[in-house]
Amino acid sequence: MSALLETFGLSVTYGAMTANDSIDLKVDEGALVGLIGPNGAGKTTFIDAITGFTPTSAGRVMFDGKEINQYAPVERTRAGLTRTFQSLELFEDLTVADNLMAAAEQPKWWSVFADIVSPRRKNANTEQVEWAMDILGISELRDSLPSDLSHGQRKLVSVARALAAKPKLVLLDEPAAGLDTAESQVLGSHLRDFLGNGMSVFLIDHDMGLVLNVCDYIYVLDFGRIIAHGTPAEVRANPAVISAYLGESAGEMQAESGAAVAGLTATNEQGEQA
């Protein structure tokens, strides 16, 4: 697989503080790659840097074979690099369907003339919107206003809006934050479905179970530096990762590992009894 997104020595500094320190990272085409790290590790800063919302201090950002350091955020979006925001930036006076349509259309100055000449372009956008709502199980919310939705539903709409543009790579910044168990399971069950629709996914989330269960490859960020990377199994067993997550997250990782072993043991015992 070829690299769709790649950073070389990417750094972001704010005065004397270094938020991202010489980050080398790669997302291959058709892959689901995760980025995890404790609070304050620099994860969102990294997303802001590669999408153009925060200037980089050093390093290069390559996307789809082109260096995009000088691209404005809207230019990166048009190139096929879209993202979600933790702050849930939805248009409050538009319905869910219209929120997604606004993202799918990405209007240009000549859009009105194009719609007159080729109305099928609008139909294609409608199909994208319907697909994005359907894949996240929120079709019944299409006529609702964001103000009428729960926090978890708003998060799912935010993800669907990023998908509606049919990007080459979608960057999901904490999509499971605020979701209840059922909503998180819905999201997790569909993440890999995105890959079958010509997309790649870069996932940042505090939900360790979600990241470890769905990603092909994971990077771990701590104090602005990549301290480990590898398959989920390799990351789970890495001493540097366990050390960085001492406390609640480490306990969650150990609990998940124990639950997996317990489930395997139970399955083996049932097989032997049968």
C-alpha positions as CSV (number, residue, x, y, z in Angstrom):
1,M,0.0,0.0,0.0
2,S,1.2,3.5,-0.8
3,A,1.1,6.3,1.8
4,L,-1.8,8.7,1.5
5,L,-0.8,11.0,4.4
6,E,2.8,11.2,5.7
7,T,4.5,13.7,8.0
8,F,8.3,14.2,8.3
9,G,9.7,15.8,11.4
10,L,6.4,17.8,12.0
11,S,6.8,20.2,14.9
12,V,4.5,22.8,16.5
13,T,5.7,25.3,19.1
14,Y,3.9,27.9,21.0
15,G,6.6,30.2,22.4
16,A,8.8,28.1,24.6
17,M,6.4,25.2,24.6
18,T,6.7,22.4,22.1
19,A,3.3,20.7,21.5
20,N,4.5,18.4,18.7
21,D,8.1,17.4,18.5
22,S,9.5,16.0,15.2
23,I,6.6,13.6,14.4
24,D,7.0,11.0,11.7
25,L,3.7,9.3,10.9
26,K,2.1,7.5,8.0
27,V,-1.4,6.6,6.9
28,D,-1.6,4.2,4.0
29,E,-4.4,4.1,1.5
30,G,-7.3,1.9,2.6
31,A,-6.0,1.7,6.2
32,L,-7.5,2.6,9.5
33,V,-4.8,4.2,11.6
34,G,-5.1,5.3,15.2
35,L,-3.4,7.9,17.4
36,I,-3.7,7.7,21.1
37,G,-2.1,9.4,24.1
38,P,-2.9,10.8,27.5
39,N,-4.6,14.1,28.0
40,G,-2.4,17.0,26.9
41,A,-0.1,14.7,24.8
42,G,-0.6,16.9,21.7
43,K,-3.1,14.8,19.7
44,T,-5.5,17.6,18.7
45,T,-2.6,19.9,17.9
46,F,-1.3,17.4,15.5
47,I,-4.7,17.2,13.7
48,D,-4.9,21.0,13.6
49,A,-1.4,21.0,12.1
50,I,-2.0,18.6,9.2
51,T,-5.4,20.2,8.4
52,G,-3.9,23.7,8.3
53,F,-5.6,25.2,11.4
54,T,-2.3,25.5,13.3
55,P,1.0,26.6,11.6
56,T,3.8,24.1,11.8
57,S,7.2,25.2,13.1
58,A,9.2,22.6,11.2
59,G,8.7,19.5,9.1
60,R,6.6,18.5,6.0
61,V,3.1,17.3,5.5
62,M,2.6,15.1,2.4
63,F,-0.9,14.2,1.2
64,D,-1.7,12.2,-1.9
65,G,1.8,12.7,-3.2
66,K,1.9,16.5,-2.7
67,E,3.4,18.7,-0.1
68,I,0.5,20.7,1.5
69,N,2.3,22.8,4.1
70,Q,1.3,26.0,2.2
71,Y,-2.3,24.9,1.6
72,A,-5.1,26.7,3.5
73,P,-7.6,24.5,5.4
74,V,-10.2,24.8,2.6
75,E,-7.7,23.8,0.0
76,R,-6.8,20.7,2.1
77,T,-10.5,19.8,2.3
78,R,-10.9,20.1,-1.4
79,A,-7.9,17.9,-1.9
80,G,-9.8,15.2,0.0
81,L,-8.6,15.7,3.6
82,T,-11.6,16.2,6.0
83,R,-11.9,16.2,9.8
84,T,-14.3,16.3,12.7
85,F,-14.0,18.8,15.5
86,Q,-14.4,18.2,19.3
87,S,-16.4,21.4,19.5
88,L,-19.2,20.0,17.2
89,E,-19.3,22.8,14.7
90,L,-22.8,22.2,13.3
91,F,-25.1,24.7,11.6
92,E,-27.8,25.1,14.3
93,D,-30.5,26.5,12.0
94,L,-30.1,23.7,9.4
95,T,-31.6,20.2,9.6
96,V,-29.2,17.2,9.9
97,A,-29.7,16.5,6.2
98,D,-28.9,20.1,5.2
99,N,-25.8,20.1,7.5
100,L,-24.5,17.1,5.5
101,M,-25.5,18.6,2.2
102,A,-23.5,21.8,3.0
103,A,-20.4,19.6,3.5
104,A,-21.1,17.5,0.4
105,E,-21.5,20.4,-2.0
106,Q,-18.4,22.4,-1.2
107,P,-19.7,25.1,-3.5
108,K,-17.5,27.1,-5.8
109,W,-18.2,30.3,-7.7
110,W,-19.4,28.3,-10.7
111,S,-21.6,25.9,-8.8
112,V,-24.9,27.6,-9.7
113,F,-24.2,27.3,-13.4
114,A,-23.0,23.7,-13.0
115,D,-26.3,22.8,-11.3
116,I,-28.2,24.3,-14.3
117,V,-26.2,22.4,-16.9
118,S,-25.8,19.1,-14.9
119,P,-28.6,18.6,-12.3
120,R,-27.2,15.0,-11.8
121,R,-24.4,16.7,-9.7
122,K,-27.0,17.6,-7.1
123,N,-28.4,14.0,-7.2
124,A,-24.9,12.7,-6.5
125,N,-24.6,15.0,-3.5
126,T,-28.0,13.7,-2.2
127,E,-26.8,10.1,-2.6
128,Q,-23.6,10.9,-0.6
129,V,-25.7,12.5,2.2
130,E,-28.1,9.5,2.3
131,W,-25.2,7.1,2.4
132,A,-23.4,9.0,5.2
133,M,-26.6,9.1,7.4
134,D,-27.3,5.4,6.7
135,I,-23.8,4.1,7.5
136,L,-24.0,5.8,10.9
137,G,-27.6,4.8,11.6
138,I,-29.0,8.3,11.9
139,S,-31.3,8.4,8.9
140,E,-34.3,9.0,11.2
141,L,-32.7,12.2,12.3
142,R,-32.6,13.8,8.8
143,D,-35.3,16.4,9.5
144,S,-34.2,17.2,13.0
145,L,-32.3,20.4,14.1
146,P,-29.0,20.0,16.0
147,S,-30.6,21.7,19.0
148,D,-33.1,18.8,19.3
149,L,-30.4,16.1,19.4
150,S,-28.5,14.6,22.3
151,H,-24.8,15.1,22.6
152,G,-24.1,11.6,21.3
153,Q,-26.4,12.1,18.3
154,R,-24.6,15.4,17.5
155,K,-21.3,13.6,17.6
156,L,-22.6,11.1,15.1
157,V,-23.9,13.9,12.8
158,S,-20.5,15.5,13.0
159,V,-18.9,12.3,11.8
160,A,-21.5,11.8,9.1
161,R,-20.9,15.4,7.9
162,A,-17.2,14.7,7.4
163,L,-18.1,11.6,5.4
164,A,-20.7,13.3,3.2
165,A,-17.9,15.0,1.2
166,K,-16.6,11.5,0.3
167,P,-13.0,12.4,1.3
168,K,-9.9,10.4,0.5
169,L,-9.0,10.6,4.2
170,V,-11.2,11.4,7.2
171,L,-9.7,12.5,10.4
172,L,-11.8,11.7,13.4
173,D,-10.9,13.8,16.5
174,E,-12.4,12.1,19.6
175,P,-15.6,10.9,17.8
176,A,-16.6,8.6,20.7
177,A,-16.3,11.3,23.4
178,G,-19.7,11.8,25.0
179,L,-21.2,8.7,23.4
180,D,-23.0,6.1,25.5
181,T,-22.1,2.5,25.2
182,A,-24.6,1.7,22.5
183,E,-23.7,4.8,20.4
184,S,-20.0,4.0,20.7
185,Q,-20.7,0.4,19.5
186,V,-22.6,1.7,16.5
187,L,-19.7,4.0,15.6
188,G,-17.1,1.2,16.1
189,S,-19.1,-1.3,14.1
190,H,-19.2,1.1,11.1
191,L,-15.7,2.5,11.1
192,R,-14.3,-0.2,9.0
193,D,-17.2,0.1,6.6
194,F,-15.7,3.5,5.6
195,L,-12.7,1.7,4.1
196,G,-14.8,-0.1,1.7
197,N,-16.0,3.1,0.2
198,G,-12.7,4.4,-1.1
199,M,-11.7,6.1,2.2
200,S,-8.9,5.9,4.7
201,V,-9.4,6.7,8.3
202,F,-7.2,8.4,10.9
203,L,-8.8,7.9,14.4
204,I,-7.9,9.8,17.5
205,D,-9.8,8.8,20.6
206,H,-9.6,8.3,24.4
207,D,-11.7,5.1,24.1
208,M,-8.9,2.6,24.2
209,G,-11.2,-0.3,23.5
210,L,-12.4,1.4,20.3
211,V,-8.9,2.2,19.0
212,L,-7.4,-1.1,19.9
213,N,-10.3,-3.1,18.4
214,V,-10.7,-1.4,15.0
215,C,-7.4,0.0,13.9
216,D,-4.8,-1.7,11.7
217,Y,-1.9,0.3,13.1
218,I,-1.5,2.7,16.0
219,Y,0.8,5.5,17.0
220,V,1.2,6.6,20.7
221,L,1.9,10.2,21.5
222,D,3.2,11.5,24.9
223,F,4.5,14.9,25.7
224,G,4.4,15.7,22.0
225,R,6.6,12.8,20.9
226,I,5.8,9.5,19.3
227,I,6.8,6.9,21.9
228,A,5.6,3.8,20.2
229,H,3.9,2.5,17.1
230,G,2.8,-0.8,15.8
231,T,-0.1,-3.2,15.5
232,P,-2.7,-3.2,18.3
233,A,-1.1,-6.2,19.9
234,E,2.3,-4.7,19.8
235,V,1.1,-1.4,21.3
236,R,-0.9,-3.1,24.0
237,A,2.2,-4.9,25.2
238,N,4.7,-2.0,24.8
239,P,6.2,-1.0,28.2
240,A,6.5,2.6,27.2
241,V,2.8,2.7,26.4
242,I,1.8,1.0,29.7
243,S,4.0,3.5,31.6
244,A,2.4,6.5,29.8
245,Y,-1.0,5.3,30.7
246,L,-0.4,4.5,34.4
247,G,-3.7,5.0,36.1
248,E,-7.1,4.7,34.7
249,S,-6.2,4.0,31.1
250,A,-3.6,1.4,32.0
251,G,-6.2,-0.3,34.1
252,E,-8.6,-0.2,31.2
253,M,-6.1,-1.8,28.9
254,Q,-5.3,-4.6,31.5
255,A,-9.1,-5.1,32.1
256,E,-9.7,-5.4,28.3
257,S,-6.8,-7.9,28.0
258,G,-8.1,-9.9,30.9
259,A,-11.7,-9.9,29.5
260,A,-10.3,-11.1,26.1
261,V,-8.5,-14.0,27.8
262,A,-11.5,-14.8,29.9
263,G,-13.7,-14.9,26.8
264,L,-11.2,-17.1,25.0
265,T,-11.0,-19.5,28.0
266,A,-14.8,-19.7,28.3
267,T,-15.1,-20.5,24.6
268,N,-12.5,-23.2,24.8
269,E,-14.2,-24.7,27.8
270,Q,-17.6,-24.7,26.0
271,G,-15.9,-26.4,23.1
272,E,-14.4,-29.1,25.3
273,Q,-17.8,-29.7,27.0
274,A,-19.5,-30.0,23.7
